Amino acid sequence: MNQKLTKGKRKINLSLGFACIHSTFNNTIISITDPKGNVLTWASAGSNGFKGSRKKTQYAAQMAAKNASAKALKLGIKKVGIILNGPGNGREIAIKGIHATGLEIISIEDKTGVPHNGCRAPKRRRV
């Protein structure tokens, strides 16, 4: 029982991955997965130090995307396909953040669900 248990990041021998961008009205979460769907690394606006109402800004989404894609580059991923989910503010700006770090974007897919008259929508703002 004198074995050393080491936990650490390992370099992965695949150059293709997927960036799943889950964008809500309050936060943006970016997960980098392998082609099978196993999460390799992730980042969110909240994990980058943004709290409260600052998490929902486009700048916070861009910083989360840059952080997640920098981690993916360290793991050896060079090309990503982007899967968008949710109606939030940080959708398009997160794509720009991923592109800015040097990852090559090969596809963009939108998997936002459309309700077939499900839940009642929130009331309209009167300004």
N, C-alpha and C positions, 0 to 999 in steps of 0.2 A: 504494500500500500504506500510505497514511496514514490508514486507517480506524480508528476506535475501536471496539473490541469491548467491549460492556457486557453483563455478566451481572447479572440482577436479577429480582426477583419482579414479575410483572405482575398487574394486576387483571383478573379473568376475568369475562366477561359472562354468567355463569350463576348462578342462585340455588339450584340443586338439585345435591346431591352425595350420595355414599355414604360412610359411615364403616365401614370394615372392621376389626373388632376381632378380632385373632388372639391368643387367650389360651392360653398353655401353663402348665405347672406352675412354670416358672422365670421367665417374663417375660410382658409384655403389650405388643403392638404395635398401634397404631392408625394406619391409613392412610386419608386422605381422598381419594376419587377422584371423577372426573367421571362422568356417566352411561354413558360408553363403557368405563370401567374404567381410564383412565389416572390414575396416582397424581399428585396435585397437591401434597400435603404429608403428612408422617408424623411420628410421635413414638412413643417407647417408654419403658418404665420405666428402661432402661439409659441412654438418651440424656438423661434428666432428672437424671442424677447419682446414681442409685441403683446400688449395686454389690452383688454377691454375693447373699446370702439376702434382702436388702431389696427386690430387684427383684420378688419373687414376692408381695409384700404387696398388699392392696387399696388402701392409700393411694398406693402407687407407680402402680398402674393408674389411679387417679382423677387424679393429677397429669399423667400422660401424656395422658389423654383431654382434660383442660382445655387442655393445651399444644397438642395437635393441633387442637382446635376453635377456639382463639384464632387460630391461623394460618389456618384456613379462613375465619373471619370477616374477616380482613384481605384475603383473596383475593376476597371478595364473596359467599360462599356463605351462604345464610340457612336453607335446609331440608336435612335429611339423612335418608336411609334407613339404618338400621343393619343390618349383616350380621355376625352372631356366628360365630366359628369356634374350636373348641377347648374343652377342659374345665377351664380354669384358674380361679384365684381371682378374677380381676379382671373377670369378664364383666359382672355387673349393676352394679357400682360404676362401671365405665367409662361405662355409659349415663347414670348420674346425673351424672358429670363433664361429659359432653357437654351434657346438658340445663342444667346450672348456668351455662354460659357464654352462653346465649341462643340457641343453635341450636334450631330447631324440628324435632322428631323426627316423621317422617311414617309410618315403618314399622320394624318389627323382624323380622328373619328369622334363623333359626338354621340354619347349614349345617355343623354338626359331623357328621363322618362316623361311622357306626356300623359296627364290624367285623362281618363275617359269619363269626365264629370264625377270625380272622386270627392275629395274634401272641399269644403266651402273655402273660397279664396278670402284673404283678409280684405277688410273694407278699404275703399279707395280714399286716398288723402285729398282733403279739400284745402287748397291753399288760397 
